[in-house]
Amino acid sequence: MRVSKATRKDDLHNSALAAMETWEEAIDTFLTKYGLREPTDDFRLMFLDWGQTKLDVTNNKTQTRNMIRLVQDIRDKDLSPRFKEVLDAFVNLEGVLDKSKIEDEDIGACIDNLRDSFISLSSELSRIRRR
């Protein structure tokens, strides 16, 4: 059976949309788990299980990096730069968490950047899904 290019592009587009929803849920879960959905100066939840926090950051960073390739299949939208912003925020957060002495200002700025980038991208994804 032969599949047309248009059908293949539709399949890739729909697959990328599904992956975006899964990714978005994972990042939202991360922000909720550590009490970071709203601006805060309280990062205690991140430090309760330090190893798990670092693992979660690394996993979400990897998922975001993988999404950059997948979103190229979304029609009429170049989301790669938006996902790169979120990826950069995870990379910066990972760098701060690897420091021997963590400053509240450093982690606060990284979290704010991550949250703002994610919320902005999430709004964009909502608009795409409504089409």
Buried (B, 14 or more C-beta within 10 A) or exposed (E): EEEEEEEEEBEBBEEBBEBBEEBBEBBBEBBEBBEBBEEBEEBEEBEEEEEEBBEBBEEBBEBBBBBBEBBEBBEEBEBBEBBBBBBBBBBBBBEBBEEEEBEEEBBBBBBBBBBBBBEEBBEBBEEBEEE
